[in-house]
Amino acid sequence: MPRGLIKRLMPDPASIREHKSLRFLGRFLHDPNLWHLNRHSVSRAVGLGLFAAFMPIPFQMLLAAALAILIRGNLPIGVSLVWLTNPITMPFFFYCTYKIGSWLMQLPPRHFPDELTWEWISGQLSTLWQPFLLGSVVAGVVVGALGYGVIQVYWRWWVGRQWRIRGSKRG
């Protein structure tokens, strides 16, 4: 794994633990899995970060941080993956989750106007929220599980490859 690059980009755990606004978390931030780069903590972080990215809630980063602490995934990676859905990509992802929810609920999808206005959204909200929420949860679970699995498989492949390279250099 490109651990050196990831370690350089990650914040220092001690500085986060000592940050005045995070002191209330106390012992929760002392779990080594929140900071180490190993197959389990990184794959958990990818899964939870991708799941949180699809949730249509404010403060998705707090959800990702809470999940990382709860399931002992790498905190910086989990929180940073939430930015997959940023203000630029969010409309695309949320439109796709709405379509998924409509398909799962067997509802005909609404046709969106060329220009979204707050009046149109507030008028249609009563029919849009259920498929949108269902699609967000399903997409989050599926993409999170896929991310978890991909990291598990890739990490094992990478370590096996490194062992084979190391073995071929010896003999």
C-alpha positions as CSV (number, residue, x, y, z in Angstrom):
1,M,0.0,0.0,0.0
2,P,1.2,3.6,-0.5
3,R,1.4,4.0,3.2
4,G,4.1,6.7,3.1
5,L,1.8,9.0,1.1
6,I,-1.2,8.4,3.3
7,K,0.8,8.9,6.5
8,R,2.2,12.2,5.2
9,L,-1.4,13.4,4.4
10,M,-2.9,12.2,7.7
11,P,-3.0,14.6,10.6
12,D,-1.0,13.9,13.8
13,P,-3.1,11.9,16.2
14,A,-1.7,13.7,19.2
15,S,-2.7,17.1,17.8
16,I,-6.3,15.9,17.2
17,R,-6.5,14.4,20.7
18,E,-5.3,17.6,22.3
19,H,-7.5,19.9,20.2
20,K,-9.6,21.9,22.6
21,S,-12.9,21.3,20.8
22,L,-12.4,17.5,20.7
23,R,-11.2,17.0,24.3
24,F,-14.7,15.9,25.3
25,L,-14.2,12.7,23.3
26,G,-11.4,11.9,25.7
27,R,-10.6,8.2,25.7
28,F,-12.5,7.5,22.5
29,L,-9.7,9.1,20.4
30,H,-7.0,6.9,22.1
31,D,-7.9,3.7,20.2
32,P,-4.9,2.9,18.0
33,N,-7.1,1.6,15.2
34,L,-8.4,5.1,14.6
35,W,-4.9,6.1,13.5
36,H,-3.1,3.1,12.2
37,L,-3.0,2.0,8.6
38,N,-3.8,-1.7,8.6
39,R,-6.1,-3.7,6.4
40,H,-8.9,-3.8,8.9
41,S,-9.0,-0.2,10.0
42,V,-8.6,1.2,6.5
43,S,-11.3,-1.1,5.0
44,R,-13.7,-0.2,7.8
45,A,-12.9,3.5,7.2
46,V,-13.6,3.2,3.5
47,G,-16.9,1.4,4.1
48,L,-18.1,3.8,6.7
49,G,-16.9,6.9,4.8
50,L,-18.7,5.9,1.6
51,F,-21.8,5.0,3.6
52,A,-21.8,8.4,5.3
53,A,-21.2,10.2,2.0
54,F,-24.5,9.0,0.7
55,M,-26.5,10.0,3.7
56,P,-28.5,13.2,2.9
57,I,-27.9,14.8,6.2
58,P,-26.0,17.9,7.3
59,F,-22.6,17.3,9.0
60,Q,-21.9,14.0,7.3
61,M,-18.4,14.2,8.7
62,L,-19.7,13.9,12.2
63,L,-21.6,10.8,11.2
64,A,-18.4,9.3,9.7
65,A,-16.3,10.2,12.8
66,A,-18.9,8.7,15.1
67,L,-19.0,5.5,13.0
68,A,-15.2,5.3,12.9
69,I,-15.0,5.5,16.6
70,L,-17.8,3.0,17.0
71,I,-16.4,0.4,14.7
72,R,-12.7,1.2,15.1
73,G,-12.0,2.4,11.6
74,N,-9.3,4.8,10.6
75,L,-10.7,8.2,11.5
76,P,-9.0,10.5,9.0
77,I,-9.7,8.3,6.1
78,G,-13.4,7.7,7.0
79,V,-14.0,11.4,7.5
80,S,-12.2,12.5,4.3
81,L,-14.1,10.0,2.2
82,V,-17.3,11.9,3.0
83,W,-16.1,14.6,0.6
84,L,-16.9,12.3,-2.2
85,T,-20.3,14.0,-2.1
86,N,-19.3,17.7,-2.1
87,P,-21.3,20.6,-3.3
88,I,-20.3,20.0,-6.9
89,T,-21.0,16.2,-7.0
90,M,-23.9,16.1,-4.6
91,P,-26.7,16.8,-7.1
92,F,-25.6,13.9,-9.3
93,F,-25.2,11.5,-6.4
94,F,-28.5,12.4,-4.8
95,Y,-30.4,12.3,-8.1
96,C,-29.0,8.8,-8.6
97,T,-30.1,7.8,-5.1
98,Y,-33.6,9.2,-5.8
99,K,-33.8,7.1,-9.0
100,I,-32.7,4.0,-7.1
101,G,-35.3,4.6,-4.4
102,S,-38.0,5.1,-7.0
103,W,-37.0,1.9,-8.7
104,L,-37.0,0.0,-5.4
105,M,-40.4,1.4,-4.4
106,Q,-41.7,0.8,-7.9
107,L,-42.7,4.4,-8.3
108,P,-42.5,6.2,-11.6
109,P,-39.6,8.7,-11.2
110,R,-40.5,12.3,-11.3
111,H,-39.2,14.4,-14.1
112,F,-37.2,17.2,-12.8
113,P,-37.5,20.7,-14.4
114,D,-34.6,22.1,-16.3
115,E,-34.0,24.6,-13.5
116,L,-34.6,23.5,-9.9
117,T,-36.3,26.2,-7.7
118,W,-37.0,26.1,-4.0
119,E,-40.8,26.4,-4.8
120,W,-40.7,23.3,-6.9
121,I,-38.7,21.3,-4.4
122,S,-40.9,22.3,-1.4
123,G,-44.0,21.5,-3.4
124,Q,-42.7,18.0,-4.4
125,L,-41.0,17.2,-1.1
126,S,-43.9,15.1,0.2
127,T,-43.5,12.7,-2.7
128,L,-39.7,12.9,-3.1
129,W,-38.4,12.2,0.3
130,Q,-39.3,8.5,0.7
131,P,-37.6,7.2,-2.4
132,F,-34.7,9.6,-1.9
133,L,-34.1,8.4,1.6
134,L,-34.5,4.7,0.7
135,G,-32.2,5.1,-2.3
136,S,-29.6,7.0,-0.1
137,V,-29.5,4.2,2.5
138,V,-29.4,1.4,0.0
139,A,-26.7,3.1,-2.1
140,G,-24.7,3.9,1.0
141,V,-24.8,0.3,2.2
142,V,-24.0,-1.2,-1.2
143,V,-21.2,1.3,-2.0
144,G,-19.8,1.1,1.5
145,A,-19.8,-2.7,1.4
146,L,-18.2,-2.7,-2.0
147,G,-15.5,-0.3,-0.8
148,Y,-14.9,-2.4,2.3
149,G,-14.5,-5.6,0.1
150,V,-12.3,-3.9,-2.5
151,I,-9.9,-2.6,0.1
152,Q,-9.7,-6.0,1.8
153,V,-9.0,-7.8,-1.5
154,Y,-6.6,-5.1,-2.7
155,W,-4.6,-5.0,0.6
156,R,-4.2,-8.8,0.6
157,W,-3.1,-8.8,-3.1
158,W,-0.6,-5.9,-2.4
159,V,1.0,-7.6,0.6
160,G,1.2,-10.9,-1.3
161,R,2.8,-9.1,-4.2
162,Q,5.3,-7.4,-1.9
163,W,6.2,-10.8,-0.3
164,R,6.7,-12.4,-3.7
165,I,9.0,-9.5,-4.8
166,R,10.9,-9.7,-1.5
167,G,11.3,-13.5,-1.9
168,S,12.5,-13.2,-5.5
169,K,15.2,-10.7,-4.5
170,R,16.6,-13.2,-2.0
171,G,16.9,-16.2,-4.0
